[in-house]
């Protein structure tokens, strides 16, 4: 304990809590989240009790926060409507979204209002004026997955504009099909840790292997396995090299190369050049397994204004010794080497280039497809990467087809809201979409995920109506017009699984829904009935019937692969099914390596494309047709550094998942006087007269937030780090540009795309300055319920509240 604040000890190193036990509570139902599986019940009918899954030897501390989170003051307990919208002032800015109080209403009124708005917008403007903008991570359950539920509902209704790609690896998602034919390197199947332990002796990771990310997995975690795999690799003599501005990105680590943020591509090109210069490149591999290597090699040798992209050139850019680049190239060529690149590196200016250059480096080493060697993306980004599991089909609710086919790349949401999408390039296409009139968000939180929140606020004020399903009052819910209370995972049955995890968990309802919360499926079913599409949406099934149907469908597909799963009743009784171990270790591109003619890649050439004729045909200046060095627009080498001399890196937090659990548990304990910690080198803090525990203002031209100083000598002095996920808490609600009180770093990040190819996010290219906060520290308000107007409106009272009568539904 420290004076005035508390830091969770060891939060970035270990997630095993001494207060958590893996001893099973007899006859207690099992459930799951993205950060772990557990047993849960409520002996008194309301007070939740959780115990980690007995098969998980390293459970996450985050599980212990669930009981408090379920009943926290920020739970959305009843349907609520923004007062200004209810009174007919749709789209008001001041007072308006984020500032107006809410009026609680009954469910019939809320559903009538939503159905009426959907019907009005469809009739007056068409389905293309509706944006179904949800994002993932809402629930580990595969049936009660809010984004999937919303897509199915909207497609049954005639379609809506959807989001494409993701924030995690959006640039890589678009690039890799052009280079290696698919995106398996990003999310699996990936080379197994068991294969790496046997086949490799050097693991070089660009962007580190942060242990904090090993807590989580999309679709749920049955067992936390990452640390055990790393330990096994080291026990067999393997070495870890961490190429990152932060040493803590990979602990323990044998060698730390602290390059400047955003310069990984420059270093990798120099490594490639050094292999070529020393005669260490595998030209036989390049000739047989790649296409366009001659053009790439010519670029390496002469593309720098007639000069080479050599180690001396890269040393000046990366701020590391040229000799260290040369020695690493030699070490990789003489070792059984596995290359890894963290997803975060491509979330930067021209982020495609670091992924493409990493593929080129692996190809020049010639070890792609050899047992346990080659490369991968995302090891250290989630728990399941490299987990040796049998790849069985995963259950999922069919979304139906979207009659519109319209989409927006997920990181370009603000452009779309502002109506700036008409001239947007994307992966060889031209996107033309009108600005939306109705936004429907279920299971996502753009005020956490999206960059440049102040710009987002300006776009968010424009749609006529915004509907949100939420179980807590996030900033997204507080900036909505109609908020519908949704259940949490422990309040419903479901199926939890991930393709990268061993377990398929029978999630069981542990406690009754809080307040008047309803499942998303129940909400959409009621709306579908009002809109005349109930049969299309439900197919005559309730939630329980759908869960049984999806499980048995998955069981049938597994049987086609020779895997015998228990029937639905037996699975539910057992609580989980463990997938069989794979028959042999898996290495990416192994079949391709054995015979590239019999097992070609799904690229135009059938080979690894180090020069892409397809991308060349797009003519994008910001995405050349081969791995290239493009100086970042915002970096320590850019002119902005004179005003903003610190590079801000934003990371996944150790103490919550994204913004989930922010007001409780380890997340609350990690804060400094209620603010998100800012990790800063002690010397950098001292230069600004700061000490650990001080409150500071972090700022640039885009915005400012408050944070608490946490000194960290294991990082570059010109770099600061903040975790994402602190709930946005503006000093002046509803006003773009005001100070965020809580420490949400996305008030600082820029909203320019990585490139015209992917339109992906580039939040890691961000410069800031830090200064002491000399005024009184304002109170955090976002961890309390929002303001409500006195009283509650019922359906009978509602008919005169809106300026126009509700249209009759057929």
Helices and strands as residue ranges (DSSP letters): E 30-33, E 36-41, E 49-52, G 61-65, H 66-70, E 80-82, H 83-86, E 102-105, H 107-125, G 127-129, E 130-132, H 146-156, E 162-164, H 170-179, H 184-187, H 193-199, E 202-206, G 211-215, H 226-235, E 239-243, G 247-249, E 255-257, H 264-277, H 283-289, E 290-291, H 293-302, H 311-318, H 322-333, E 337-341, G 343-346, H 352-365, E 374-377, E 407-409, G 410-412, H 413-417, E 424-426, E 429-431, E 438-442, H 446-449, H 453-460, E 465-470, H 475-478, E 482-485, G 489-491, E 494-497, E 503-507, H 520-531, H 534-538, H 543-560, H 568-574, E 576-578, H 590-594, E 608-609, H 613-618, G 639-642, E 646-651, H 665-670, E 677-680, H 682-687, E 695-699, E 704-711, E 719-723, G 745-747, E 767-772, E 788-793, H 795-798
